[in-house]
Amino acid sequence: MTETTRTLPVPGAVGELYDRLTLSAMHDGTFNPNVHIGYWDTPDSKATIEEAMDRLTDVFTEWLRVDGTSHVLDLGCGVGGPGLRLVSHTGARVTGISVSEEQIKTANRLAAEAGLADRAVFQHGDAMRLPFADDSFDAVMALESLCHMPDRQQVLTDVARVLAPGGRLVLTDVFERHPRKEVRHPGIDKFCRDLMSTTADVDDYVALLHRSGLRLRGILDITEQTTLRLAEELGKVATAQDRPAAMNEGNFDFTEDAFRPSDLAGVDDFGCLLVIAERP
Ligand SMILES: C[S@@+](CC[C@H](N)C(=O)[O-])C[C@H]1O[C@@H](n2cnc3c(N)ncnc32)[C@H](O)[C@@H]1O
């Protein structure tokens, strides 16, 4: 099966998936303001998963180069953890969008509780139809959200439209590392199927950014610091927790065959890319 013959994610269904995951995580006490793979700077880093998640936001903040005068778009904002951390560290304003109504409700509640509602606003919306004027943001961040968007080209082209000249885009995305195996590891198939995702190709990004009118500033394989390390960390915890947080119970349609992070333990052909681009 090639990526083009696999089922593409549908934004409405992705929104419903994240609605269920959000409600479930609140119900079973596993709620986390970050919905992403963490970042461990070094192989001997002792950071917990929670600390590594915050570290990923801080890596984004370093590359975004924003300050208290900036307005940042958070594309696929989750429940707002990364956006709120960026606001409190830089003073920037953040507007976040997600296809999940439950995530948006939660993100706005967390912003109000943190006293940041004047600088952080979260709204329901599809990244493939950005409801914003041209040149309206100084920077765009997308932490692990493009994998759910069926048309990366359309997203990046629209990002180029809403970014002001000189503004940066920083994103992470999942990809299949080369050389591709003839038969894809079943863990990758399960990940894509159950988390409604597609994988990118490192070469794709060069062409995607070029066609969108964005200038590539950097592309880094951060697999060792992210996916591989997360699978290792999760391997250390009990099996009941060895599932994406909200898959444990509640109203998620969990089956024995469902994806678990341990399905990707040691699978080094599944990785994570950090991409930095700029609107010329
Ligand atoms: C893995 S979560 C990452 C959330 C957040 N960036 C974080 O790091 O905590 C993926 C996010 O992408 C959002 N998303 C997926 N497809 C989307 C689309 N077409 N438009 C807007 N958001 C989308 C989901 O609703 C979810 O919030």
The ligand as a Tripos MOL2 file, in Angstrom:
@<TRIPOS>MOLECULE
LIG
   27    29     1     0     0
SMALL
NO_CHARGES

@<TRIPOS>ATOM
      1 C1         -1.3670   15.5940   18.1780 C.3       1 LIG1
      2 S1         -2.4860   16.9050   18.4570 S.3       1 LIG1
      3 C2         -1.3310   18.2270   18.7910 C.3       1 LIG1
      4 C3         -1.9410   19.3050   19.6260 C.3       1 LIG1
      5 C4         -1.0250   20.4410   20.0290 C.3       1 LIG1
      6 N1         -0.3250   20.9910   18.8960 N.3       1 LIG1
      7 C5         -0.0340   19.9970   21.0640 C.2       1 LIG1
      8 O1          1.1430   19.8540   20.7220 O.co2     1 LIG1
      9 O2         -0.4290   19.8110   22.2170 O.co2     1 LIG1
     10 C6         -3.0710   17.3160   16.8090 C.3       1 LIG1
     11 C7         -3.9510   18.5460   16.7530 C.3       1 LIG1
     12 O3         -4.1980   18.8890   15.3810 O.3       1 LIG1
     13 C8         -5.5500   19.2890   15.2640 C.3       1 LIG1
     14 N2         -5.9750   19.1620   13.8690 N.ar      1 LIG1
     15 C9         -5.9920   18.0520   13.1120 C.ar      1 LIG1
     16 N3         -6.4590   18.3130   11.8830 N.ar      1 LIG1
     17 C10        -6.7460   19.6360   11.8640 C.ar      1 LIG1
     18 C11        -7.2330   20.5130   10.8720 C.ar      1 LIG1
     19 N4         -7.5470   20.0870    9.6410 N.pl3     1 LIG1
     20 N5         -7.3850   21.8170   11.2070 N.ar      1 LIG1
     21 C12        -7.0830   22.2680   12.4560 C.ar      1 LIG1
     22 N6         -6.6010   21.4820   13.4230 N.ar      1 LIG1
     23 C13        -6.4370   20.1790   13.1390 C.ar      1 LIG1
     24 C14        -6.2660   18.3610   16.2150 C.3       1 LIG1
     25 O4         -7.5690   18.8080   16.4760 O.3       1 LIG1
     26 C15        -5.3180   18.4200   17.4030 C.3       1 LIG1
     27 O5         -5.5840   19.5770   18.1490 O.3       1 LIG1
@<TRIPOS>BOND
     1     1     2 1
     2     2     3 1
     3     2    10 1
     4     3     4 1
     5     4     5 1
     6     5     6 1
     7     5     7 1
     8     7     8 2
     9     7     9 1
    10    10    11 1
    11    11    12 1
    12    11    26 1
    13    12    13 1
    14    13    14 1
    15    13    24 1
    16    14    15 ar
    17    14    23 ar
    18    15    16 ar
    19    16    17 ar
    20    17    18 ar
    21    17    23 ar
    22    18    19 1
    23    18    20 ar
    24    20    21 ar
    25    21    22 ar
    26    22    23 ar
    27    24    25 1
    28    24    26 1
    29    26    27 1
@<TRIPOS>SUBSTRUCTURE
     1 LIG1         1 GROUP 0 **** ****
